[in-house]
Amino acid sequence: MTWSSRLAELGIELPGVAAPLAAYVPAVQSGSHVYTSGQLPFVDGVLAATGKVGAEVSPEEAKGHARTAALNALAAVHALVGIDSVARIVKVVGFVASADGFTGQPAVVNGASELLGEVFGDAGVHARSAVGVAELPIGAPVEVELIVEVR
């Protein structure tokens, strides 16, 4: 089974690649790895939510936004090398704009990790960081970046 057929089986369609907000590209390949820039939860070119998790954005909503950001990161990988060239997901880094006292970053970033597991199975098992931050670009609640091994 190819990854593109797995996405179709799950009813998941990769979005278009989100336009960079500054002087960078969505993804680069170095050797057998693709590194994505941090991806925000854009849906049809619009940020799905703004605010800090634990205040304006609930942890459950933020988990869904992390899933969306991971889909955007996969779209960047697909645009660069094609989704079917993915050998495995190596690492996920998730940033969570956190209200004072919010410590549930790992549960929020599970939105990205669980999506990758659904799509890639064992090849989606990865190392991960879930980091709480004061602010993210344009007020986004989450940002996700990937390191992907390709063949």
C-alpha positions in Angstrom: 0.0 0.0 0.0 1.3 3.5 -0.8 0.9 6.4 1.6 -1.2 8.2 -0.9 -3.6 5.3 -1.0 -3.6 5.1 2.8 -4.6 8.8 3.0 -7.4 8.1 0.5 -8.5 5.1 2.6 -8.7 7.4 5.7 -10.5 10.1 3.7 -7.7 12.6 4.3 -6.8 15.0 1.6 -3.6 16.9 1.9 -4.2 20.7 1.7 -2.2 23.0 -0.6 1.1 24.2 0.9 0.7 27.2 3.1 2.5 30.3 1.8 5.5 31.2 4.0 5.0 34.3 6.2 8.6 35.5 5.9 11.9 34.7 4.2 11.9 30.8 4.2 10.6 27.9 2.3 8.0 25.3 3.5 10.5 22.4 3.4 14.0 21.5 2.3 15.7 18.2 1.6 19.2 17.4 2.8 20.4 13.9 1.9 17.7 11.4 2.9 15.8 13.8 5.2 13.2 16.5 4.6 12.9 19.2 7.2 9.7 21.2 7.3 9.4 24.8 8.5 7.1 25.2 11.4 3.5 24.9 10.1 0.5 26.7 11.6 -3.1 25.4 11.5 -4.1 27.2 8.3 -7.3 25.9 6.6 -7.9 27.3 3.1 -5.4 30.0 3.7 -7.0 31.2 7.0 -5.6 30.6 10.5 -8.1 28.3 12.2 -7.8 29.9 15.6 -5.8 32.5 17.6 -5.0 32.7 21.2 -3.3 30.8 24.0 -4.1 27.3 24.9 -5.6 27.1 28.4 -7.2 30.5 27.9 -8.8 31.5 24.6 -8.3 28.0 23.1 -9.2 24.8 24.9 -6.7 21.9 25.0 -9.1 19.8 23.0 -9.4 22.4 20.3 -5.6 22.9 20.2 -5.2 19.1 19.7 -7.3 19.4 16.6 -5.2 22.4 15.5 -2.0 20.4 16.0 -3.5 17.8 13.7 -4.2 20.4 11.1 -0.7 21.8 11.4 0.8 18.3 10.9 -1.4 17.9 7.7 0.1 21.2 6.5 3.6 19.9 7.2 2.8 16.7 5.3 1.6 18.9 2.4 5.0 20.6 2.4 6.7 17.2 2.3 4.5 16.1 -0.5 5.1 19.2 -2.6 8.8 18.7 -2.3 9.4 15.0 -2.7 5.9 13.3 -2.9 4.2 11.6 0.0 5.0 8.1 -1.3 8.7 8.7 -0.9 8.4 8.9 2.9 10.3 6.1 4.6 9.5 7.2 8.2 8.6 10.1 10.4 11.8 10.8 12.4 10.8 13.6 14.7 8.0 16.0 15.5 8.5 19.3 17.2 5.3 20.9 18.5 5.1 24.4 19.9 2.1 25.4 22.0 1.2 29.0 22.8 0.5 28.5 26.5 -1.5 30.5 29.0 0.2 30.9 32.4 0.1 27.6 34.3 -0.8 25.5 31.3 1.2 22.3 31.3 -0.7 20.1 28.9 1.6 20.6 25.9 2.2 16.8 25.3 -1.6 16.1 25.1 -2.0 19.0 22.5 0.9 17.8 20.3 -0.7 14.3 20.4 -3.0 15.7 17.7 0.0 15.7 15.3 1.5 12.4 16.6 -1.8 10.5 16.4 -2.4 11.7 12.8 1.1 10.5 11.8 0.4 7.1 13.4 -2.9 6.8 11.6 -1.3 7.5 8.3 2.1 5.8 8.5 1.6 3.1 11.1 4.9 1.8 12.5 6.7 4.2 10.1 4.9 7.1 11.9 6.4 6.3 15.3 8.7 9.2 16.1 10.8 11.1 18.6 9.1 14.3 19.7 9.3 17.5 21.6 6.3 19.4 22.9 7.3 22.9 24.0 5.2 25.6 25.7 5.9 29.1 24.4 4.7 32.6 25.2 3.7 33.5 21.7 3.6 32.1 18.2 3.5 33.9 14.8 0.3 35.8 14.1 -1.3 34.6 17.3 -1.5 30.9 16.4 -2.1 28.5 19.2 0.1 25.7 17.8 3.0 25.2 15.4 4.3 21.8 14.2 7.5 20.9 12.3 8.6 17.5 11.0 11.8 15.7 10.2 11.0 12.9 7.7 13.3 10.3 6.2 12.7 9.7 2.5 13.8 7.0 0.1 
